[in-house]
Amino acid sequence: MPNSMASARDAHGNPSRRTLHAPTGRSLPLGLGKLYRRTGKREQAKEHLTTATTMYREMDMRFWLEQAETELRELR
């Protein structure tokens, strides 16, 4: 059993070294919003960032909500 525990730990990595990632599909509106904001496409940025803030708020994903809200503030 000790070998299986070590294998599982290796497969999942060291939890203390993990970064906080939003699941890919859920991070897409934030990523697109950032991209559009940085390339001057304000309407598209606003649409995606608004979607991201709503989605993160509903899922209680506070870290990502703060990221999306910061991007939205930068847009204004």
Jmol script that loads the backbone (N, CA, C; Angstrom):
load data "model"
ATOM      1  N   MET A   1       0.797  -1.198   0.000  1.00  0.00           N
ATOM      2  CA  MET A   1       0.000   0.000   0.000  1.00  0.00           C
ATOM      3  C   MET A   1       0.847   1.273   0.000  1.00  0.00           C
ATOM      4  N   PRO A   2       1.986   1.316   0.691  1.00  0.00           N
ATOM      5  CA  PRO A   2       2.776   2.539   0.679  1.00  0.00           C
ATOM      6  C   PRO A   2       3.171   2.976  -0.732  1.00  0.00           C
ATOM      7  N   ASN A   3       3.459   2.005  -1.626  1.00  0.00           N
ATOM      8  CA  ASN A   3       3.811   2.377  -2.992  1.00  0.00           C
ATOM      9  C   ASN A   3       2.649   3.015  -3.734  1.00  0.00           C
ATOM     10  N   SER A   4       1.419   2.523  -3.500  1.00  0.00           N
ATOM     11  CA  SER A   4       0.281   3.137  -4.173  1.00  0.00           C
ATOM     12  C   SER A   4       0.027   4.545  -3.678  1.00  0.00           C
ATOM     13  N   MET A   5       0.252   4.785  -2.393  1.00  0.00           N
ATOM     14  CA  MET A   5       0.069   6.133  -1.846  1.00  0.00           C
ATOM     15  C   MET A   5       1.096   7.087  -2.454  1.00  0.00           C
ATOM     16  N   ALA A   6       2.326   6.611  -2.569  1.00  0.00           N
ATOM     17  CA  ALA A   6       3.370   7.452  -3.160  1.00  0.00           C
ATOM     18  C   ALA A   6       3.058   7.730  -4.622  1.00  0.00           C
ATOM     19  N   SER A   7       2.577   6.715  -5.336  1.00  0.00           N
ATOM     20  CA  SER A   7       2.214   6.902  -6.743  1.00  0.00           C
ATOM     21  C   SER A   7       1.087   7.908  -6.892  1.00  0.00           C
ATOM     22  N   ALA A   8       0.080   7.812  -6.041  1.00  0.00           N
ATOM     23  CA  ALA A   8      -1.050   8.749  -6.096  1.00  0.00           C
ATOM     24  C   ALA A   8      -0.563  10.161  -5.798  1.00  0.00           C
ATOM     25  N   ARG A   9       0.294  10.296  -4.803  1.00  0.00           N
ATOM     26  CA  ARG A   9       0.821  11.615  -4.436  1.00  0.00           C
ATOM     27  C   ARG A   9       1.637  12.186  -5.592  1.00  0.00           C
ATOM     28  N   ASP A  10       2.447  11.350  -6.239  1.00  0.00           N
ATOM     29  CA  ASP A  10       3.241  11.804  -7.375  1.00  0.00           C
ATOM     30  C   ASP A  10       2.353  12.201  -8.551  1.00  0.00           C
ATOM     31  N   ALA A  11       1.305  11.443  -8.785  1.00  0.00           N
ATOM     32  CA  ALA A  11       0.406  11.721  -9.906  1.00  0.00           C
ATOM     33  C   ALA A  11      -0.326  13.040  -9.726  1.00  0.00           C
ATOM     34  N   HIS A  12      -0.653  13.353  -8.500  1.00  0.00           N
ATOM     35  CA  HIS A  12      -1.406  14.581  -8.232  1.00  0.00           C
ATOM     36  C   HIS A  12      -0.515  15.754  -7.866  1.00  0.00           C
ATOM     37  N   GLY A  13       0.744  15.505  -7.705  1.00  0.00           N
ATOM     38  CA  GLY A  13       1.674  16.575  -7.377  1.00  0.00           C
ATOM     39  C   GLY A  13       1.598  16.962  -5.914  1.00  0.00           C
ATOM     40  N   ASN A  14       2.467  17.815  -5.536  1.00  0.00           N
ATOM     41  CA  ASN A  14       2.515  18.291  -4.166  1.00  0.00           C
ATOM     42  C   ASN A  14       1.470  19.394  -4.005  1.00  0.00           C
ATOM     43  N   PRO A  15       0.447  19.206  -3.163  1.00  0.00           N
ATOM     44  CA  PRO A  15      -0.609  20.205  -3.039  1.00  0.00           C
ATOM     45  C   PRO A  15      -0.097  21.570  -2.594  1.00  0.00           C
ATOM     46  N   SER A  16       0.972  21.617  -1.856  1.00  0.00           N
ATOM     47  CA  SER A  16       1.484  22.900  -1.407  1.00  0.00           C
ATOM     48  C   SER A  16       2.135  23.683  -2.537  1.00  0.00           C
ATOM     49  N   ARG A  17       2.428  23.022  -3.652  1.00  0.00           N
ATOM     50  CA  ARG A  17       3.060  23.688  -4.783  1.00  0.00           C
ATOM     51  C   ARG A  17       2.082  24.004  -5.908  1.00  0.00           C
ATOM     52  N   ARG A  18       0.846  23.602  -5.749  1.00  0.00           N
ATOM     53  CA  ARG A  18      -0.141  23.841  -6.805  1.00  0.00           C
ATOM     54  C   ARG A  18      -0.531  25.309  -6.864  1.00  0.00           C
ATOM     55  N   THR A  19      -0.859  25.744  -8.060  1.00  0.00           N
ATOM     56  CA  THR A  19      -1.404  27.088  -8.217  1.00  0.00           C
ATOM     57  C   THR A  19      -2.914  26.965  -8.332  1.00  0.00           C
ATOM     58  N   LEU A  20      -3.580  28.051  -8.122  1.00  0.00           N
ATOM     59  CA  LEU A  20      -5.032  28.058  -8.148  1.00  0.00           C
ATOM     60  C   LEU A  20      -5.498  28.312  -9.575  1.00  0.00           C
ATOM     61  N   HIS A  21      -6.108  27.311 -10.188  1.00  0.00           N
ATOM     62  CA  HIS A  21      -6.576  27.439 -11.565  1.00  0.00           C
ATOM     63  C   HIS A  21      -8.087  27.263 -11.612  1.00  0.00           C
ATOM     64  N   ALA A  22      -8.727  28.087 -12.398  1.00  0.00           N
ATOM     65  CA  ALA A  22     -10.144  27.880 -12.659  1.00  0.00           C
ATOM     66  C   ALA A  22     -10.229  26.788 -13.718  1.00  0.00           C
ATOM     67  N   PRO A  23     -11.244  25.933 -13.641  1.00  0.00           N
ATOM     68  CA  PRO A  23     -11.417  24.941 -14.697  1.00  0.00           C
ATOM     69  C   PRO A  23     -11.498  25.636 -16.056  1.00  0.00           C
ATOM     70  N   THR A  24     -10.932  25.047 -17.058  1.00  0.00           N
ATOM     71  CA  THR A  24     -10.755  25.676 -18.359  1.00  0.00           C
ATOM     72  C   THR A  24     -12.009  26.351 -18.899  1.00  0.00           C
ATOM     73  N   GLY A  25     -13.111  25.666 -18.946  1.00  0.00           N
ATOM     74  CA  GLY A  25     -14.327  26.262 -19.492  1.00  0.00           C
ATOM     75  C   GLY A  25     -14.812  27.462 -18.702  1.00  0.00           C
ATOM     76  N   ARG A  26     -14.561  27.453 -17.416  1.00  0.00           N
ATOM     77  CA  ARG A  26     -15.006  28.556 -16.567  1.00  0.00           C
ATOM     78  C   ARG A  26     -14.083  29.752 -16.635  1.00  0.00           C
ATOM     79  N   SER A  27     -12.866  29.552 -17.078  1.00  0.00           N
ATOM     80  CA  SER A  27     -11.933  30.672 -17.151  1.00  0.00           C
ATOM     81  C   SER A  27     -11.957  31.348 -18.518  1.00  0.00           C
ATOM     82  N   LEU A  28     -12.628  30.745 -19.480  1.00  0.00           N
ATOM     83  CA  LEU A  28     -12.652  31.285 -20.830  1.00  0.00           C
ATOM     84  C   LEU A  28     -13.201  32.711 -20.901  1.00  0.00           C
ATOM     85  N   PRO A  29     -14.345  33.036 -20.277  1.00  0.00           N
ATOM     86  CA  PRO A  29     -14.826  34.421 -20.371  1.00  0.00           C
ATOM     87  C   PRO A  29     -13.838  35.435 -19.777  1.00  0.00           C
ATOM     88  N   LEU A  30     -13.171  35.088 -18.703  1.00  0.00           N
ATOM     89  CA  LEU A  30     -12.185  35.987 -18.112  1.00  0.00           C
ATOM     90  C   LEU A  30     -11.007  36.174 -19.062  1.00  0.00           C
ATOM     91  N   GLY A  31     -10.506  35.097 -19.610  1.00  0.00           N
ATOM     92  CA  GLY A  31      -9.380  35.185 -20.538  1.00  0.00           C
ATOM     93  C   GLY A  31      -9.711  36.006 -21.779  1.00  0.00           C
ATOM     94  N   LEU A  32     -10.889  35.788 -22.331  1.00  0.00           N
ATOM     95  CA  LEU A  32     -11.300  36.567 -23.498  1.00  0.00           C
ATOM     96  C   LEU A  32     -11.510  38.032 -23.130  1.00  0.00           C
ATOM     97  N   GLY A  33     -12.102  38.258 -21.962  1.00  0.00           N
ATOM     98  CA  GLY A  33     -12.307  39.636 -21.508  1.00  0.00           C
ATOM     99  C   GLY A  33     -10.986  40.383 -21.367  1.00  0.00           C
ATOM    100  N   LYS A  34      -9.987  39.720 -20.801  1.00  0.00           N
ATOM    101  CA  LYS A  34      -8.660  40.328 -20.660  1.00  0.00           C
ATOM    102  C   LYS A  34      -8.067  40.639 -22.031  1.00  0.00           C
ATOM    103  N   LEU A  35      -8.158  39.672 -22.916  1.00  0.00           N
ATOM    104  CA  LEU A  35      -7.608  39.841 -24.258  1.00  0.00           C
ATOM    105  C   LEU A  35      -8.266  41.024 -24.969  1.00  0.00           C
ATOM    106  N   TYR A  36      -9.592  41.047 -24.962  1.00  0.00           N
ATOM    107  CA  TYR A  36     -10.302  42.130 -25.641  1.00  0.00           C
ATOM    108  C   TYR A  36     -10.012  43.487 -25.000  1.00  0.00           C
ATOM    109  N   ARG A  37      -9.917  43.534 -23.667  1.00  0.00           N
ATOM    110  CA  ARG A  37      -9.607  44.805 -23.010  1.00  0.00           C
ATOM    111  C   ARG A  37      -8.233  45.297 -23.427  1.00  0.00           C
ATOM    112  N   ARG A  38      -7.281  44.403 -23.458  1.00  0.00           N
ATOM    113  CA  ARG A  38      -5.909  44.788 -23.776  1.00  0.00           C
ATOM    114  C   ARG A  38      -5.696  45.127 -25.244  1.00  0.00           C
ATOM    115  N   THR A  39      -6.629  44.708 -26.092  1.00  0.00           N
ATOM    116  CA  THR A  39      -6.515  45.036 -27.522  1.00  0.00           C
ATOM    117  C   THR A  39      -7.493  46.143 -27.918  1.00  0.00           C
ATOM    118  N   GLY A  40      -8.114  46.771 -26.920  1.00  0.00           N
ATOM    119  CA  GLY A  40      -8.969  47.926 -27.185  1.00  0.00           C
ATOM    120  C   GLY A  40     -10.384  47.612 -27.641  1.00  0.00           C
ATOM    121  N   LYS A  41     -10.805  46.373 -27.561  1.00  0.00           N
ATOM    122  CA  LYS A  41     -12.158  45.987 -27.980  1.00  0.00           C
ATOM    123  C   LYS A  41     -13.071  46.017 -26.748  1.00  0.00           C
ATOM    124  N   ARG A  42     -13.467  47.220 -26.378  1.00  0.00           N
ATOM    125  CA  ARG A  42     -14.162  47.461 -25.121  1.00  0.00           C
ATOM    126  C   ARG A  42     -15.501  46.735 -24.998  1.00  0.00           C
ATOM    127  N   GLU A  43     -16.309  46.750 -26.037  1.00  0.00           N
ATOM    128  CA  GLU A  43     -17.635  46.109 -25.954  1.00  0.00           C
ATOM    129  C   GLU A  43     -17.520  44.604 -25.737  1.00  0.00           C
ATOM    130  N   GLN A  44     -16.640  43.972 -26.509  1.00  0.00           N
ATOM    131  CA  GLN A  44     -16.441  42.532 -26.343  1.00  0.00           C
ATOM    132  C   GLN A  44     -15.868  42.229 -24.952  1.00  0.00           C
ATOM    133  N   ALA A  45     -14.943  43.071 -24.510  1.00  0.00           N
ATOM    134  CA  ALA A  45     -14.343  42.880 -23.186  1.00  0.00           C
ATOM    135  C   ALA A  45     -15.408  42.978 -22.106  1.00  0.00           C
ATOM    136  N   LYS A  46     -16.242  43.994 -22.197  1.00  0.00           N
ATOM    137  CA  LYS A  46     -17.295  44.189 -21.195  1.00  0.00           C
ATOM    138  C   LYS A  46     -18.238  42.995 -21.157  1.00  0.00           C
ATOM    139  N   GLU A  47     -18.610  42.496 -22.318  1.00  0.00           N
ATOM    140  CA  GLU A  47     -19.522  41.349 -22.398  1.00  0.00           C
ATOM    141  C   GLU A  47     -18.921  40.115 -21.704  1.00  0.00           C
ATOM    142  N   HIS A  48     -17.687  39.798 -22.024  1.00  0.00           N
ATOM    143  CA  HIS A  48     -17.054  38.599 -21.454  1.00  0.00           C
ATOM    144  C   HIS A  48     -16.745  38.769 -19.967  1.00  0.00           C
ATOM    145  N   LEU A  49     -16.304  39.949 -19.567  1.00  0.00           N
ATOM    146  CA  LEU A  49     -15.991  40.169 -18.156  1.00  0.00           C
ATOM    147  C   LEU A  49     -17.253  40.183 -17.302  1.00  0.00           C
ATOM    148  N   THR A  50     -18.349  40.693 -17.848  1.00  0.00           N
ATOM    149  CA  THR A  50     -19.627  40.657 -17.129  1.00  0.00           C
ATOM    150  C   THR A  50     -20.085  39.205 -16.962  1.00  0.00           C
ATOM    151  N   THR A  51     -19.951  38.425 -18.012  1.00  0.00           N
ATOM    152  CA  THR A  51     -20.278  36.995 -17.928  1.00  0.00           C
ATOM    153  C   THR A  51     -19.418  36.316 -16.862  1.00  0.00           C
ATOM    154  N   ALA A  52     -18.119  36.615 -16.866  1.00  0.00           N
ATOM    155  CA  ALA A  52     -17.203  35.994 -15.905  1.00  0.00           C
ATOM    156  C   ALA A  52     -17.574  36.364 -14.475  1.00  0.00           C
ATOM    157  N   THR A  53     -17.850  37.645 -14.213  1.00  0.00           N
ATOM    158  CA  THR A  53     -18.183  38.048 -12.839  1.00  0.00           C
ATOM    159  C   THR A  53     -19.467  37.383 -12.375  1.00  0.00           C
ATOM    160  N   THR A  54     -20.459  37.316 -13.250  1.00  0.00           N
ATOM    161  CA  THR A  54     -21.724  36.669 -12.886  1.00  0.00           C
ATOM    162  C   THR A  54     -21.502  35.195 -12.576  1.00  0.00           C
ATOM    163  N   MET A  55     -20.781  34.524 -13.441  1.00  0.00           N
ATOM    164  CA  MET A  55     -20.530  33.096 -13.289  1.00  0.00           C
ATOM    165  C   MET A  55     -19.739  32.805 -12.006  1.00  0.00           C
ATOM    166  N   TYR A  56     -18.673  33.558 -11.760  1.00  0.00           N
ATOM    167  CA  TYR A  56     -17.853  33.321 -10.565  1.00  0.00           C
ATOM    168  C   TYR A  56     -18.616  33.652  -9.288  1.00  0.00           C
ATOM    169  N   ARG A  57     -19.459  34.675  -9.346  1.00  0.00           N
ATOM    170  CA  ARG A  57     -20.269  35.022  -8.170  1.00  0.00           C
ATOM    171  C   ARG A  57     -21.250  33.888  -7.859  1.00  0.00           C
ATOM    172  N   GLU A  58     -21.917  33.368  -8.881  1.00  0.00           N
ATOM    173  CA  GLU A  58     -22.884  32.283  -8.691  1.00  0.00           C
ATOM    174  C   GLU A  58     -22.228  31.015  -8.170  1.00  0.00           C
ATOM    175  N   MET A  59     -20.975  30.769  -8.551  1.00  0.00           N
ATOM    176  CA  MET A  59     -20.269  29.563  -8.113  1.00  0.00           C
ATOM    177  C   MET A  59     -19.434  29.805  -6.854  1.00  0.00           C
ATOM    178  N   ASP A  60     -19.515  31.025  -6.313  1.00  0.00           N
ATOM    179  CA  ASP A  60     -18.764  31.393  -5.105  1.00  0.00           C
ATOM    180  C   ASP A  60     -17.262  31.152  -5.282  1.00  0.00           C
ATOM    181  N   MET A  61     -16.757  31.508  -6.454  1.00  0.00           N
ATOM    182  CA  MET A  61     -15.329  31.380  -6.752  1.00  0.00           C
ATOM    183  C   MET A  61     -14.689  32.753  -6.512  1.00  0.00           C
ATOM    184  N   ARG A  62     -14.433  33.040  -5.245  1.00  0.00           N
ATOM    185  CA  ARG A  62     -14.014  34.386  -4.834  1.00  0.00           C
ATOM    186  C   ARG A  62     -12.724  34.854  -5.482  1.00  0.00           C
ATOM    187  N   PHE A  63     -11.734  34.002  -5.547  1.00  0.00           N
ATOM    188  CA  PHE A  63     -10.456  34.407  -6.144  1.00  0.00           C
ATOM    189  C   PHE A  63     -10.666  34.874  -7.583  1.00  0.00           C
ATOM    190  N   TRP A  64     -11.381  34.064  -8.364  1.00  0.00           N
ATOM    191  CA  TRP A  64     -11.591  34.391  -9.775  1.00  0.00           C
ATOM    192  C   TRP A  64     -12.552  35.550  -9.939  1.00  0.00           C
ATOM    193  N   LEU A  65     -13.500  35.682  -9.034  1.00  0.00           N
ATOM    194  CA  LEU A  65     -14.406  36.830  -9.066  1.00  0.00           C
ATOM    195  C   LEU A  65     -13.610  38.121  -8.906  1.00  0.00           C
ATOM    196  N   GLU A  66     -12.687  38.133  -7.962  1.00  0.00           N
ATOM    197  CA  GLU A  66     -11.848  39.327  -7.762  1.00  0.00           C
ATOM    198  C   GLU A  66     -11.029  39.645  -9.016  1.00  0.00           C
ATOM    199  N   GLN A  67     -10.515  38.611  -9.668  1.00  0.00           N
ATOM    200  CA  GLN A  67      -9.742  38.819 -10.896  1.00  0.00           C
ATOM    201  C   GLN A  67     -10.610  39.453 -11.981  1.00  0.00           C
ATOM    202  N   ALA A  68     -11.813  38.922 -12.148  1.00  0.00           N
ATOM    203  CA  ALA A  68     -12.725  39.439 -13.176  1.00  0.00           C
ATOM    204  C   ALA A  68     -13.175  40.859 -12.842  1.00  0.00           C
ATOM    205  N   GLU A  69     -13.470  41.127 -11.579  1.00  0.00           N
ATOM    206  CA  GLU A  69     -13.889  42.472 -11.176  1.00  0.00           C
ATOM    207  C   GLU A  69     -12.776  43.484 -11.380  1.00  0.00           C
ATOM    208  N   THR A  70     -11.543  43.081 -11.137  1.00  0.00           N
ATOM    209  CA  THR A  70     -10.395  43.976 -11.361  1.00  0.00           C
ATOM    210  C   THR A  70     -10.281  44.324 -12.829  1.00  0.00           C
ATOM    211  N   GLU A  71     -10.405  43.324 -13.686  1.00  0.00           N
ATOM    212  CA  GLU A  71     -10.350  43.565 -15.131  1.00  0.00           C
ATOM    213  C   GLU A  71     -11.495  44.480 -15.582  1.00  0.00           C
ATOM    214  N   LEU A  72     -12.664  44.271 -15.026  1.00  0.00           N
ATOM    215  CA  LEU A  72     -13.813  45.091 -15.389  1.00  0.00           C
ATOM    216  C   LEU A  72     -13.606  46.544 -14.956  1.00  0.00           C
ATOM    217  N   ARG A  73     -13.043  46.732 -13.759  1.00  0.00           N
ATOM    218  CA  ARG A  73     -12.732  48.104 -13.303  1.00  0.00           C
ATOM    219  C   ARG A  73     -11.714  48.780 -14.209  1.00  0.00           C
ATOM    220  N   GLU A  74     -10.737  48.019 -14.669  1.00  0.00           N
ATOM    221  CA  GLU A  74      -9.717  48.567 -15.562  1.00  0.00           C
ATOM    222  C   GLU A  74     -10.332  49.016 -16.894  1.00  0.00           C
ATOM    223  N   LEU A  75     -11.430  48.410 -17.246  1.00  0.00           N
ATOM    224  CA  LEU A  75     -12.115  48.735 -18.497  1.00  0.00           C
ATOM    225  C   LEU A  75     -12.771  50.109 -18.421  1.00  0.00           C
ATOM    226  N   ARG A  76     -13.199  50.489 -17.240  1.00  0.00           N
ATOM    227  CA  ARG A  76     -13.929  51.761 -17.073  1.00  0.00           C
ATOM    228  C   ARG A  76     -13.044  52.939 -17.042  1.00  0.00           C
TER     229      ARG A  76
END
end "model"
wireframe off; spacefill off
backbone 0.3
color backbone group
